[in-house]
Structure formats: C-alpha cells, structure tokens
Amino acid sequence: MKQTAAEKLPIFLIMFLISLIASIESPVFTPFASGFGATSVLIGMMLSFGSLADLVGNLLAGPLVDRFGKKLFIIFPLFVSGGLFIAHGLVSNSSELFLLHGLNEFAMAFLIPAAFTLLSGYAKNRRQQGKNMAINGILTTIASIMAPVIGGQMVVWIGYVNTYYFIGSAMLLTSIYGMTFLKERDFIVKEPRGTQVSLMKIFTSQELKLIYLIGFAVMYIHGVIAYEIPYLTVERGVSTLNTGQLFSFMGLGTFLALSLFFINRFDPFKRFMTGLAGMNASLFLLFGLSFALPVSLFFVGFFFGLVMPAIATAITESVSAKYHGRAFGVMSAVYSLGIIISSFVTGFIRDIISPYFIAFVVGMIILMFVGYSKLSMAPAIRKKTS
C-alpha cells in the first residue's frame, strides 16, 4: 500500500504543477496579445483556435496513449510546451502569437488523457478510483485558485516576456522531473490489426455516450459562467477583484465537494446525475436571483466537484483498462466541445436572452435524456444476464 502511494506521488505532483504553471498564463495572455495590437475579435479567434486544436489533439491522443504508453505522452508534451511558452516571449507580432498559442494547446491536449489514464491504473476498485480522481481534483482546484494571483503579480514584478520565460522553464523542469521519477503503470498492449477497438466504437458505446453527454452539459454550464462573470465588470461596474472573488466562491465549493471522500463509495452514475441536477438548480438561482451570485456560484462549484470524479470513475468502469487512453481522449474532446459551443452560443444570444437560462435548458434536457436512457437500458441488461 505504501509503495503504491509513493508511486502515485509523481503523477499527482505533475498534474498539480501542470495546472498551476499553465493557469499562471490565464491573466497574462489577453493583455500580452493586446500589446501586439490584437483586437478583441482576434483574441477571441486565438482562444477559439486554441480550443479547436485542443479538441483535435484529444481525439488523436487516445489511441496513441493506448498503443505507446502513458509516460511518453506526458513527458514529451511537457517538453514541447515548455519550448513553445518560451517562444511566446520571443514573438514580434500577433500572427506569430496566434500560431504559437494553437501549437501549444495542441501539444497540451495529449497530456491530460495520458495523465488520467496513468492515474486510473493505480486503483483496484471504485472507491480507490474515486478517491484518486478527487485528490487530483483538489490539487488542480488549489492550483487554479493560486495561479491567476501568481501570474498577475509576476507581470508586475518581471513583465510579460520574463513571465513567459518563467512559465516555459517551469514546464521544462517538470518534464525533467517526470522523466526521472514517473513510472509506466500498465503494460503497453499492441494488438494485431483488426482486433483494436476503434475510436468511433469508443465514442458510440451506449454507456460511454451517456457519460459523455453529462460531461458536455457540465462543461457547457462551466463555459457560460466563465464567459459571463467577467462581463460584470463592463455591465455593472463590478471590479476585477470582486469578479475574481466570485470565481473563488466557485472554487471553494469544488474544493469542499472533492474533500468529501466518503462520497466515492456511491455509484458514479448517481453521483453525476445528482451533480448535474444540482448545477441546474444553481443556474436557476443565477438567472432568477442575481443578488445571490456568491451563494449560487458556491453551489455550482460544489456540484461540479461532485460530477467530475464520478465521470472519470464511470469511464474506467465502462471500458477495459487497455482502452482507457481512447476513452479519456474522447472525454477531454467532449469537454473542449462543451466550452467551444457554450462560448459561441453565449456570445450570440446574451443580448436576447439570459445565457444562464439556456444553460439551464441544455442541462435539464441532457439530464432527462440520460435518466430516461439509463432506465430503458436496465430491463435489457437484466434480460441479458438472466
């Protein structure tokens, strides 16, 4: 047991550092791009292109991780990303920045499915799986709370260019740490041609399809909140400090949910259905009682923390360990798709109707569809096993 805990430490530490280092850029990129004359439209295009590159990379990552192993696709993307972050500090115009941002997102897209797949190999049962995912969630939540403050302060101390040099150097050091201490958990399975599970089969698996729909709904809601809350500074004159505090309420809710390890004993399907229902109820408060923003965001974060480990656990229970890379790759792509679509829809309809209401409708439709589909599947499963 102690040996397993010691073996898990490097992957936990690497995932924490990845989240911390990458999130340091969050308050840096937009003003840095503006300094090269990039308009808000061009910056939006940069972010959308980066999300699209991330989605494509996620889909490519899955089969490659299953075939060649997890460690390679953790270490190499870290090394490449470190070089690309350093190159950010050397750009001379917005076009170069556009290209580098897309390439960096593409490189990082391989990392998350590989890391989740490696982490899933350390669990022997559902409870351990949920606990591992929850611990990872706690660490990345802490990183996401700390990083924007660190990034903003670093710009004040050393400027934008040196901040990118620091981020890139930190990524390179993390890759060296991983190369030294990270160990491949499972055997790499190379199957004969014709026996491999295709990416499309993974994506269209009835059980996985329901899990991915929940993941899409959760990230759609998350994307709407990430888009809307910063607009309070423009529409209501709320300070950036206060909007940052609102996101902190959401982070605290997530942290609390992930800290309740006993929840991992329960069936993951019940957990993510309860979590999505809770997020929908919190959204209803968001567009119905605007004065209750801190409380509503706290509960959004709490139920978000309930859903995410449950989704990861459900995926590991729905597909053989040999194909976890494919399954987590599609999961990451679905998350990216939810963010992309929510950002696009929110920007288009926000002057006509509340984006929170549309997110509520999307969440409720998917919640009812998944619930009905699960109930419909139950008799067929009982009939097959009888």
C-alpha positions in Angstrom: 0.0 0.0 0.0 2.8 2.4 1.0 4.6 1.6 -2.2 1.5 2.3 -4.3 1.1 5.7 -2.5 4.7 6.5 -3.2 4.3 5.6 -6.9 1.3 7.8 -7.2 3.1 10.9 -5.8 4.9 11.8 -9.0 1.7 11.8 -11.2 -0.2 13.8 -8.5 2.6 16.3 -8.3 3.0 16.6 -12.1 -0.7 17.2 -12.6 -0.7 19.8 -9.9 2.3 21.6 -11.5 0.8 21.4 -15.0 -2.4 23.0 -13.7 -0.5 25.6 -11.7 2.0 26.6 -14.4 -0.5 26.6 -17.3 -3.0 28.6 -15.3 -0.5 31.3 -14.5 -0.9 32.3 -18.1 -4.7 32.9 -17.7 -4.4 36.6 -16.7 -1.4 37.2 -18.9 -2.3 36.1 -22.4 -5.0 38.6 -23.3 -3.1 41.8 -22.3 0.0 40.4 -23.8 -1.8 39.8 -27.1 -3.3 43.3 -26.9 0.2 44.7 -26.6 0.8 43.5 -30.2 -2.3 45.3 -31.5 -4.6 42.3 -31.4 -8.3 43.3 -31.2 -10.8 41.6 -29.0 -12.1 39.8 -32.1 -8.6 38.5 -32.9 -8.0 37.4 -29.3 -11.3 35.6 -29.4 -10.2 33.8 -32.6 -6.9 32.9 -30.9 -8.7 31.3 -28.0 -11.2 29.5 -30.2 -8.4 28.2 -32.4 -6.6 27.0 -29.3 -9.7 25.2 -28.1 -10.2 23.6 -31.5 -6.5 22.5 -31.6 -7.0 21.1 -28.1 -10.1 19.1 -29.2 -8.2 17.6 -32.2 -5.3 16.7 -30.1 -7.5 15.0 -27.5 -9.0 12.7 -30.2 -5.6 11.8 -31.6 -4.1 11.3 -28.1 -6.4 8.4 -27.0 -5.3 5.7 -29.5 -1.7 6.7 -29.3 -1.6 6.6 -25.5 -3.1 3.1 -25.5 -0.6 1.9 -28.1 2.7 3.5 -26.9 2.1 4.1 -23.2 1.3 7.0 -20.9 4.7 8.3 -19.8 5.8 9.2 -23.3 2.7 11.4 -23.9 3.2 13.1 -20.5 6.9 13.9 -20.8 7.1 14.8 -24.5 4.2 17.3 -24.5 5.6 18.9 -21.4 8.9 19.4 -23.1 7.3 20.8 -26.3 5.0 23.1 -24.3 8.0 24.4 -22.3 9.7 25.4 -25.6 6.6 26.9 -27.0 5.9 29.0 -23.9 9.5 30.3 -24.0 8.9 31.1 -27.7 5.9 33.3 -26.7 8.4 35.7 -25.2 10.2 36.0 -28.5 7.2 36.8 -30.8 7.2 40.1 -32.7 3.6 40.2 -33.9 0.1 38.8 -33.2 0.3 36.4 -36.1 3.2 34.5 -34.5 1.4 34.6 -31.2 -1.7 33.1 -32.9 0.3 30.2 -34.3 2.2 29.5 -31.1 -0.9 29.5 -28.9 -2.6 27.0 -31.2 0.5 24.7 -31.3 0.8 24.9 -27.5 -2.8 23.9 -27.0 -2.4 21.0 -29.4 0.7 19.8 -27.5 -1.0 20.0 -24.1 -4.0 18.1 -25.5 -2.0 14.9 -25.4 -1.1 15.3 -21.8 -4.4 15.2 -19.9 -5.7 11.9 -21.4 -2.3 10.3 -20.8 -2.2 11.6 -17.2 -5.8 10.4 -16.4 -5.1 7.0 -17.9 -1.9 6.6 -15.9 -3.7 7.7 -12.7 -6.6 5.2 -13.3 -4.1 2.4 -13.3 -3.4 2.9 -9.6 -7.0 1.9 -8.5 -8.2 -1.6 -7.7 -11.8 -0.7 -7.1 -14.4 2.0 -7.5 -13.7 3.7 -4.1 -9.9 3.9 -4.8 -10.7 5.3 -8.3 -13.0 8.0 -7.0 -10.5 8.9 -4.3 -7.6 9.2 -6.7 -9.7 11.4 -9.0 -10.9 13.5 -6.1 -7.4 14.1 -4.8 -6.3 15.1 -8.3 -9.3 17.5 -8.4 -8.4 19.0 -5.1 -4.9 19.7 -6.2 -5.9 21.2 -9.5 -8.5 23.3 -7.8 -6.0 24.7 -5.4 -3.7 25.4 -8.4 -6.4 27.2 -10.3 -7.1 29.4 -7.3 -3.5 30.3 -6.7 -2.3 30.6 -10.3 -4.1 33.7 -11.5 -2.9 35.7 -8.5 0.7 34.5 -9.1 0.5 35.3 -12.8 -0.8 38.8 -12.3 1.8 39.5 -9.7 4.7 38.1 -11.8 3.8 40.5 -14.6 4.1 43.4 -12.2 7.5 42.1 -10.9 9.2 40.9 -14.1 7.0 41.9 -17.1 5.2 39.8 -19.7 8.2 38.4 -21.6 10.0 37.2 -18.5 6.8 35.7 -17.2 6.6 33.6 -20.3 10.2 32.6 -19.9 9.4 31.5 -16.3 6.4 29.5 -17.4 8.3 27.8 -20.2 11.3 27.0 -17.9 9.0 25.6 -15.2 7.4 23.3 -17.8 10.8 22.0 -18.9 11.8 21.4 -15.3 8.5 19.5 -14.8 9.3 17.3 -17.8 12.7 16.5 -16.4 11.1 15.6 -13.1 8.6 13.3 -14.8 11.4 11.7 -16.9 13.2 10.8 -13.7 10.5 9.8 -11.3 7.4 8.9 -13.4 6.8 5.2 -14.0 4.7 3.4 -16.6 1.9 1.8 -14.6 0.5 -0.8 -17.0 1.9 -2.9 -19.8 1.6 -1.5 -23.3 -0.7 -3.7 -25.3 0.0 -3.9 -29.0 -2.9 -5.9 -30.6 -3.0 -7.5 -34.0 -4.6 -5.5 -36.8 -8.3 -5.9 -36.8 -8.7 -6.6 -33.1 -8.2 -3.0 -31.8 -11.2 -1.0 -30.5 -11.7 1.9 -32.9 -12.1 5.4 -31.6 -15.6 5.6 -33.2 -16.7 2.5 -31.3 -15.5 4.1 -28.0 -17.4 7.2 -28.8 -20.6 5.5 -29.8 -20.7 3.0 -26.9 -24.1 3.4 -25.3 -22.8 3.5 -21.8 -20.0 6.0 -22.6 -22.3 8.1 -24.8 -24.4 8.9 -21.7 -21.3 9.7 -19.6 -20.0 12.0 -22.4 -23.4 13.8 -22.6 -23.2 14.5 -18.9 -19.6 15.8 -19.4 -20.8 18.0 -22.2 -23.6 19.5 -20.2 -21.3 20.2 -17.2 -18.7 21.9 -19.4 -21.3 23.9 -21.2 -22.5 25.3 -17.9 -18.9 25.9 -16.8 -18.2 27.7 -20.1 -21.2 30.0 -19.7 -20.2 31.0 -16.2 -16.6 31.6 -17.3 -17.9 33.8 -20.1 -20.5 35.7 -18.2 -18.9 36.5 -14.8 -16.1 38.7 -16.2 -18.8 40.8 -18.1 -20.0 42.1 -14.7 -17.1 44.5 -14.8 -18.5 46.0 -18.0 -22.2 45.8 -17.4 -22.4 46.6 -13.7 -19.1 48.2 -12.9 -18.0 45.4 -10.7 -14.2 45.5 -10.0 -12.0 42.7 -11.4 -11.1 42.0 -7.8 -14.7 41.2 -7.0 -15.2 39.1 -10.1 -12.1 37.1 -9.1 -13.7 36.6 -5.6 -16.8 35.3 -7.3 -14.7 32.6 -9.0 -13.1 31.9 -5.7 -16.5 31.1 -4.2 -17.0 28.5 -7.0 -13.5 27.1 -6.4 -14.3 26.8 -2.6 -17.5 24.8 -3.4 -15.5 22.5 -5.7 -12.8 22.0 -3.0 -15.4 21.1 -0.4 -17.1 18.5 -2.6 -13.8 16.9 -3.6 -12.8 16.8 0.1 -15.8 14.5 1.0 -14.0 11.2 0.2 -16.9 9.1 1.6 -19.0 10.1 -1.4 -16.8 7.9 -3.6 -18.4 4.9 -2.1 -21.6 5.7 -4.0 -22.4 4.6 -7.6 -20.8 7.1 -10.0 -24.0 7.3 -12.1 -26.0 8.5 -9.1 -23.2 11.0 -8.2 -23.0 12.7 -11.6 -26.8 12.7 -12.1 -27.2 14.4 -8.7 -24.3 16.8 -9.5 -25.8 17.9 -12.8 -29.3 18.3 -11.2 -27.6 20.4 -8.5 -25.8 22.6 -11.1 -29.1 23.1 -13.0 -30.8 24.2 -9.7 -27.9 26.6 -9.0 -28.2 28.0 -12.5 -31.9 28.7 -11.9 -30.8 30.8 -8.9 -28.2 32.6 -11.0 -30.7 34.0 -13.5 -33.6 34.2 -11.0 -31.8 35.8 -8.1 -28.9 37.9 -9.3 -28.2 39.2 -5.8 -27.3 35.6 -4.7 -24.3 35.3 -7.0 -21.8 34.2 -4.4 -24.1 31.5 -2.9 -25.2 30.3 -6.4 -21.6 30.1 -7.7 -20.6 28.2 -4.5 -23.2 25.6 -5.2 -22.3 25.4 -8.9 -18.7 24.7 -7.8 -19.8 22.2 -5.2 -21.9 20.1 -7.6 -19.2 20.5 -10.3 -16.8 18.9 -7.8 -19.3 16.1 -7.3 -19.6 15.4 -11.0 -16.0 15.4 -12.3 -14.5 12.5 -10.3 -17.7 10.5 -10.9 -17.4 10.9 -14.7 -13.8 9.7 -14.6 -14.7 6.7 -12.4 -17.6 5.8 -14.6 -15.4 5.8 -17.7 -12.9 3.4 -16.1 -15.8 1.1 -15.2 -17.3 1.2 -18.7 -14.3 0.2 -20.8 -11.3 -2.2 -20.4 -8.1 -0.7 -19.0 -6.4 -1.3 -22.3 -8.6 1.4 -23.9 -8.6 4.0 -21.1 -6.5 6.3 -23.3 -9.1 6.3 -26.1 -11.9 6.8 -23.6 -10.2 9.7 -21.7 -9.1 11.2 -25.0 -12.7 11.4 -26.2 -13.8 12.7 -22.7 -11.3 15.6 -23.0 -12.5 16.3 -26.5 -16.1 16.4 -25.3 -15.1 18.9 -22.5 -13.4 21.1 -25.1 -16.5 20.9 -27.3 -18.7 22.0 -24.5 -16.6 25.0 -23.8 -16.4 26.0 -27.5 -20.1 25.7 -28.1 -21.1 27.5 -24.9 -18.8 30.4 -25.6 -20.1 30.7 -29.2 -23.8 30.4 -28.2 -23.4 32.8 -25.2 -21.8 35.5 -27.3 -24.6 35.2 -29.9 -27.7 35.2 -27.6 -26.6 37.1 -24.5 -28.3 40.4 -25.7 -31.6 38.5 -26.4 -32.0 36.0 -23.5 -30.1 35.0 -20.4 -27.3 32.6 -21.2 -27.8 31.1 -17.7 -31.4 30.1 -18.8 -30.2 28.5 -22.0 -27.5 26.6 -20.0 -30.3 25.5 -17.6 -32.4 24.2 -20.5 -29.4 22.4 -22.0 -28.5 20.8 -18.7 -32.1 19.7 -18.0 -32.6 18.2 -21.4 -29.5 16.2 -21.1 -30.3 15.2 -17.5 -33.8 13.9 -18.6 -32.4 12.2 -21.7 -29.6 10.4 -19.8 -32.0 9.4 -17.0 -34.6 8.0 -19.4 -31.9 6.2 -21.4 -30.5 4.6 -18.3 -33.9 3.4 -17.2 -34.5 2.0 -20.7 -31.2 0.2 -20.6 -31.9 -1.5 -17.3 -34.5 -4.1 -18.5 -32.3 -5.1 -21.4 -29.3 -5.6 -19.1 -31.5 -7.7 -16.7 -32.8 -9.8 -19.6 -29.2 -10.4 -20.9 -28.0 -11.5 -17.5 -31.0 -13.8 -16.7 
